[in-house]
Amino acid sequence: MPISIEARLITTTFLILAVLGSAMGVVYTKHLNRKYYSQLQQIKLVRDEKIIEWGQWQLERSTFGTSSQIEQSAREKLGMKQPVRNELEIIRP
């Protein structure tokens, strides 16, 4: 039994629409992939900046910790103290 022209037309139309739909899906998926990849790169940049900022903060914290340890050691071991105003002497060149 031969297939009618109408059945061939319907089948061909359906296949064309399926191919076009599939192609549109591929294009849309590629678009989303590029968009999300761009967002990922921006997030990585922010992350790297925060890591650098955190490292600088850690360094600053350790510096402050060291200076307070030196001051405490100078007070306890060497008996040093902060001079009061009348004990200061200003020497001019």
C-alpha positions as CSV (number, residue, x, y, z in Angstrom):
1,M,0.0,0.0,0.0
2,P,1.6,3.2,-1.1
3,I,1.9,6.2,1.3
4,S,-0.3,9.1,0.3
5,I,1.1,12.5,-0.5
6,E,-0.6,14.0,2.5
7,A,1.0,11.5,4.9
8,R,4.5,12.2,3.4
9,L,3.8,15.9,3.7
10,I,2.8,15.6,7.4
11,T,5.8,13.3,8.1
12,T,8.3,15.7,6.3
13,T,6.8,18.7,8.1
14,F,7.1,16.9,11.5
15,L,10.7,15.9,10.8
16,I,11.7,19.5,9.7
17,L,10.1,20.9,12.8
18,A,11.9,18.4,15.0
19,V,15.2,19.2,13.4
20,L,14.6,23.0,13.8
21,G,13.5,22.5,17.4
22,S,16.6,20.4,18.1
23,A,18.8,23.1,16.5
24,M,17.2,25.8,18.6
25,G,17.8,23.7,21.7
26,V,21.5,23.4,20.9
27,V,21.8,27.2,20.2
28,Y,20.0,28.0,23.5
29,T,22.1,25.5,25.5
30,K,25.3,27.0,24.1
31,H,24.1,30.5,25.0
32,L,23.4,29.4,28.5
33,N,26.7,27.6,28.8
34,R,28.6,30.8,27.7
35,K,26.6,33.0,30.0
36,Y,27.2,30.7,33.0
37,Y,30.9,30.3,32.2
38,S,31.2,34.1,32.1
39,Q,29.5,34.3,35.5
40,L,31.8,31.6,36.8
41,Q,34.9,33.6,35.7
42,Q,33.6,36.7,37.5
43,I,32.9,34.8,40.7
44,K,36.5,33.3,40.5
45,L,37.9,36.8,40.2
46,V,36.0,38.0,43.3
47,R,37.1,34.8,45.1
48,D,40.7,35.5,44.3
49,E,40.4,39.1,45.4
50,K,38.9,37.9,48.7
51,I,41.7,35.4,49.2
52,I,44.3,38.2,48.7
53,E,42.3,40.5,51.1
54,W,42.2,37.7,53.7
55,G,45.9,37.1,53.4
56,Q,46.6,40.8,53.9
57,W,44.3,40.8,56.9
58,Q,46.1,37.8,58.3
59,L,49.5,39.5,57.8
60,E,48.2,42.7,59.5
61,R,46.8,40.7,62.4
62,S,50.0,38.8,62.9
63,T,51.9,42.2,62.8
64,F,49.7,43.7,65.4
65,G,50.0,40.5,67.5
66,T,53.8,40.7,67.3
67,S,54.0,44.3,68.3
68,S,51.8,43.7,71.4
69,Q,53.9,40.7,72.3
70,I,57.1,42.9,72.1
71,E,55.4,45.5,74.2
72,Q,54.3,43.0,76.8
73,S,57.8,41.4,76.9
74,A,59.4,44.9,77.3
75,R,57.1,45.6,80.2
76,E,57.6,42.3,82.0
77,K,61.2,41.4,81.3
78,L,62.9,44.8,81.0
79,G,60.6,46.8,83.3
80,M,59.9,49.4,80.6
81,K,56.9,51.6,80.7
82,Q,55.2,54.3,78.6
83,P,56.7,57.7,79.5
84,V,54.4,60.3,80.9
85,R,54.4,63.8,79.3
86,N,56.7,65.5,81.8
87,E,59.3,62.8,81.2
88,L,59.6,63.4,77.5
89,E,62.5,65.5,76.1
90,I,62.4,66.9,72.6
91,I,65.7,67.4,71.0
92,R,65.9,69.8,68.1
93,P,68.8,69.8,65.6
